[in-house]
Amino acid sequence: MRISPGMLLLVATLAVASTGLAQTGSFPRFRGALAQQTPTAAKPGISLDLRAVQDGVPTGSPVKVKLITTNVTDHRLTLYYEYLGTYARNLDVHVRNGKGAHPPDTKTNRKIKSQTGRTGGDVKPLSVDSVWVPLEPGKSREDIINVSTLLDLGQPGKYTIEVDRGDDESRRWVKSNKITVTVIP
């Protein structure tokens, strides 16, 4: 069996990234280990505020949300983002429809899950990019998340959305507020 140099580089990058992330706790698959290592008195270094980009979204249009991450400490933080394609995979997006059910995953989300160890699957790898973003005390960063790239929100109705991410300061997962977005016919 012959392994291409590109595949070898991808495997090496993922191995190094996952080792470092296991130590920092900034990766969703380490949720259990992150929670077990957390002292109960530690305060989060960030807060998350989720907002709808559009109140009523026509069926077939992208459902986007704005995530505002604020540094609530008295010192500079450095936030880690690891992207698969255009999705920051160290953010967990939770969606429920009006009946409380999880909408079906899109093809893109199945690729992401297969590469983060969340499910099996034989899919073509997505490109991996990572970036460290400095955030000064009291300052915020805004990210737009296209939820439609992850989940099939093609049915009209109300969807409850929440996002969480690992916080290196407290070594806990920080949850955003829950919002409701309406997909209209």
C-alpha positions, 0 to 999 in steps of 0.5 A: 500500500502506497501512502501519498505525501499529502496524506502523510502530512494530514495524518501527522498534522491531526496527530500533533493537533489532537495531542496538544488539544487533549492537553488544552481541552479545546476539542469537543471529543475530549469533553469527558476528560475536560470536565473531570479535570476541572476544579469547581472554583474555576471561573470561565475566561469567556462568555458566549452570546448567540444572536439570530442574523435574521428573524424569519428565514425563508425555506431554502435560505441559509440559517445563520447565527452570530456568536459573540465571544467575550474575554471576561478576564483581566488578562489577554486570552488566546482563542484556538480555532481549528477549521475543517473546511469552513466550520470551526470544529471546536465549536459545538452547535446544538439544534432542536426542532419544534418537536425537540428532535435533532434535525438530520445532518448534512453531508458536510456535518457527516464529514466533520463528525467522521474526522473528529471521531464522533461517528464512523464513515468513509468520506473524503477528508476536508482540509484542516486549518488552525488559527490562534486569535488574541482577545484582550480583556473586555473585548469581543470577537464575532463569528457567523455560523451557517447552521444550514451547512451542518444540519438540514433546516429545510422544513418550516418551523421553529428551531432552538439553537445553542453553541458551546466551546471549550474554555482553556481558562476554566477547563470547562465547556461554556454554553451560549444562550439559547435562541429560537430561529423560525424558518418560514415557508 
